[in-house]
């Protein structure tokens, strides 16, 4: 019996050692996996020369062409910024807008490049590049801009002028905040209705984001009938700045190293005029270029990642 008890103790001891050894091995394996997962994709992207980008098939941001390729301001931008770093293969995955950030976090894609505005809420989830685009309010008027509209203030000063916009969008709200009386701001359910009202003379201007204005005016049937009011000043905030959304490229927080490398290359491409050239290709003007020196940290000071 004593020997049996001693053997039991020995077996228990061996079991415990085995358990501890197994746990240690699992811990080392887990640590190794964590190290791999925590490691920035910067080295992988640079070594392999390829990256996977998520877009949401929406002009002018990122979209599938009739020939089956991918075009858009941000696909072109990311290729121009990463190619000098040795990234020659850019694979695009088209998905719904709401799936972009979840797919990024779950590592289905490496980066989101699809006109995503940098906001404090999104900054809590992803690591944004510095902004490239500044998307403010734009206005469509009849060809020749007969009422000489170049700001919301111009509309507000003339009681005979009316402006239209999309129901539920921020642009008509900005028009009201800028001083245009609500009874002179007409709301429509879709862009087609707003444009029809403008052509029929029921409104004198149509407000929308500069991106949507550019997209609408690509319609060849509107050529010679409507134009973008340029220059145009939208809502001026209390800090003296014009209200705008700033777009950037979204990375996973653990991939901030790649984001920082992207920022360095982006600054160089801006200095070379490449960014301006890409913007012009899609109808954006100098006013849509994010101000020099503005960073994602400036936009999200409390939760920049």
Secondary structure as UniProt FT lines:
FT   HELIX           2..38
FT   HELIX           42..48
FT   STRAND          50..55
FT   TURN            59..61
FT   STRAND          62..64
FT   TURN            66..67
FT   STRAND          70..71
FT   HELIX           73..83
FT   TURN            84..86
FT   STRAND          89..94
FT   HELIX           97..99
FT   HELIX           100..105
FT   TURN            106..107
FT   STRAND          111..117
FT   HELIX           120..123
FT   TURN            124..125
FT   STRAND          127..128
FT   STRAND          133..135
FT   STRAND          137..142
FT   TURN            143..144
FT   TURN            146..147
FT   HELIX           152..157
FT   TURN            159..160
FT   STRAND          163..166
FT   TURN            167..168
FT   HELIX           170..177
FT   TURN            178..179
FT   HELIX           182..184
FT   STRAND          185..188
FT   HELIX           191..200
FT   STRAND          205..209
FT   HELIX           210..216
FT   TURN            217..218
FT   HELIX           220..222
FT   TURN            223..225
FT   STRAND          226..228
FT   TURN            238..239
FT   STRAND          245..251
FT   HELIX           253..255
FT   HELIX           256..272
FT   HELIX           274..281
FT   TURN            282..283
FT   HELIX           286..288
FT   TURN            292..293
FT   HELIX           296..299
FT   TURN            300..303
//
